[in-house]
Amino acid sequence: MSDLDANVRHSVGALLDGLASLHSERLAALKAVRLAFSEARDLACALVECEGYPALAVSRVDGVGGTLTLGCAYHRDRGEWWVVARKADGRPAWIGPARRPVTIARMVIDEMRGR
């Protein structure tokens, strides 16, 4: 492993550690969704930072269809954490409750495969 690779891994690890201390509920929910993607060999996903919050970037391995970035936000009307994506107009698209990571992953897998 080169020094650059080691520095990048250290930087990513430090970023996730910092996000974890501030956003533990969000990060835990997104990690559970990421784990549910493990069977989708045609998709790749990675924990990333988006506007200071943890997010999950999902892309097709073949590069078609762009990247769908998922976040986690508290749904005040429902009183629980939900996984969200951003619509083209900037408003949130509430995908589903964070307590259902497998269901969310299936919905996102279907969406990404349909692109």
C-alpha positions, 0 to 999 in steps of 0.5 A: 500500500502506498503512502497516498493510499494510507493517507486517504484511508486515514482521512476517510477513517477520521472523517467517519469517526468525526461524523459518528460522534455527532450523527450516531443515529444517522450513521447507524441507519446508513450502515445498516442499509449499506449492509443490506446492499451486500447481495447486490453485486451490480451496485456499489455503495460507500459511506460519504459526507454530504453537506456535513452529514453522513450519507450513502452514495449508491452507483451501478458498477457499470457506471450507468444511471449516475449516483443516488445519495441517501441521507437520514433525517428525523421525520417529525410527523412520524417521530422517527428517523427516515432514509431520504434522497433529494429530489431534482427540485431540492426537496426530500424524498422520504424513502422509508423508516430507518428501522427497515434497512432491508426494505429500503435497500430493495427499493433503492436496488430496484430504482438503480437497476431501472436507470 
